[in-house]
Amino acid sequence: MNPSPPPQDQVRRASGAALAGRSLVRRLVLLAAVWCVALLAGAGVLLTANFHAAALQRFDQGLSEDADDLYAGAAVGPGGEVFAPAITDARATRVYSGKYWEIAERRADGKLHSLERSRSMWDADDLPASADVIEQLTRKPNNPVHFDGPGPHHQRLRITAMQRLLPRRATPIVFLTAEDRGPIDDDVQRFSLMTALALVVLGLGLVAAVVIQVRVGLSPLFAMRRDLAEVRKGKVEGLTGAYPTELQPLADELNALVEHNREVVERQRTHVGNLAHALKTPLSAMLMEAQAQPGPLAEVVERQADLMRNHVEHHLRRARAAARSQTLGERTPVAPAMEELTRLLEKVYRNKDLDVDPGDPSLIFAGERQDLLEIVGNVLENACKWARSEVLAHVEALDARRLRVTIEDDGPGLPADKREEVLRRGARLDESAPGTGLGLAIVDDLSRAYGGDLRLGVSERGGLKVEIDLPRADN
Amino acid sequence: MRILLVEDEPDIARQLKAALMDAGYVVDHAPDGEEGQFLGETEPYDAVVLDLGLPKVDGVSVLERWRRAGLATPVLILTARANWSDKVTGFDAGADDYLTKPFHTEELLARLRALLRRAAGHAQPQLSCGDLRLDPRAARASVNGEPLRLTSLEYRLLHYMIMHHERVISRTELVEHLYDQDFDRDSNTIEVFIGRLRKKIGSDRIETVRGLGYRLIPVGEDR
């Protein structure tokens, strides 16, 4: 078999995760950060380049003026000899000072031949002029040409060359002035550094502002999530907070969903109830008809009708139990339900002594009243059926999230190996006992649907002890 | 003994009527809630067998109207809906016992017998003896405003004693009122219950009259 390619949505999700993860905050912040960094970097580059260009232009201008001065001050002897001006910049007389000049003759081969040099050049090579520079000089005579070149002591020189024609000289003369560009390079570097530093600080500030903005801006969303969690936990019935106009429709939709959910469950329950009613009434009629006319046929009908009743009960309740766990936000105080059940069972089981402690009135079951009645009612009735004389029940809080209902009787109890069975199959273990025997299995299903727990044990009074742990809602 | 049967399903109604008449009762049958309510209010019955799923007016409403009108006749409700919230609703409306359909006729007859035997009153006003108070509707008792936590038999014992607090009640009388007749009873258990009750309400409140029985003594102010 071929290895199947990863599903499309998984790929998309993976690339999305690479971009910004699955957090909205991270996504927004990252997007803003990328944008900030790009803009600031662009601004930095532009600023630095501008500064660099301006500085260089000023520098070149100075050199051009020097070259003009050199040309203006130069004298030509009667034999065509060229004399450098007597007075030049003082720096040009200090050896390797970084300020140089040179007067050169342009020969027919295109090379420059030095005629005069500033004292500062001492024994260094002539100022370099590449073929490209020579070509430019030819193209625009009388105009300065700026270029870089190496100087003595590893100085990086900025050189300006200007080609002029002098009287009594057939060949053009090139006036070159040069200055170490180190200081302006240092300036530019310092400027870039400062600019970068300022921009980084600005960028960090902007990103921090964006983080705060996103956090504050999205806080109603986080609040909504918390509220929704409360709904799920059963603390509140719906999203009732004041949300921003953009979120309110979402809150309304969620409320509608919760409400719809409730309605669906309710409808399902009604259907199930109707079905039970519809099936059980004809069953009753059959059962009674059979009992009224004893005989082999009647016996079969009676037995089968009983069986059908058990099946109907069993499956309908199971279907209902399955519909339970989906309801949201239900709360039921435990004590009133316990008292109602006690009052009911006291009337029916008059010979049994019911000792029921309904527990702290503030205890609230995180679920529907109907289900709590079903859970406790079945166990309590079971205890009443089996008890010789006494039934004990009490409710307690286990912790902030759970509560426990304990119900004991002084009846015959259940041996350990039968306890599992009674929960699993809802079996009626002892045919001589009254009731359908479905009760405990239903209770187990229901409490499980609520994430609860049902345990069977032995009471100190000899009978069955049933402990039911159920989710507890906050007060 | 006259019984009112309110049941809309004709087969069940016919069979139940036959079974009840075989058991020696006089039976009136109403096929819907409206007629049932009318008969219950106008004719003196010893007990009512009431189906909850009725046309026109449902069983719980019929029962509620009877109880509001002060009718104390014991009522056994029949319901196809076996869930506890329906049972609780029925009992809150004033039912005395319930049977879930489908049921065996013998069971109905047995329950009806027990119901007729005890025929306990409903809608009784609050009872009191000194500062001892008892609310039969809520099945609650209190001493000097402090609620008492009683087991069901303790409560019934106190209920009976408070109803007859002006006289001495014999042990046999108490046993007969606490338990159904077919219950295997032991009169010694009464002493146990009296002991437990004394612990909860104060030992000076129940006087033992040697050879005769017990009497409830009023203590505190009767408001």
Interface residues (C-beta under 8 A of the other chain):
Chain A: G273 A276 H277 K280 T281 L283 S284 A285 M286 L287 M288 E289 Q291 A292 A305 R309 E313 E339 E340 L341 T342 R343 L344 E346 K347 V348 R350 N351 K352 D353 L354 D355 V356 D357 R369 Q370 L373 E374 V376 G377 N378 S389 E390
Chain B: E9 D11 I12 Q15 L16 A18 A19 G53 A80 R81 A82 N83 W84 S85 K87 V88 F91 D92 D96 D97 Y98 K101 P102 F103 H104 T105 E106 A114 R118 A138 A139 R149 T151 S152 L153 E154 Y155 R156 Y179 D180 F183 T189
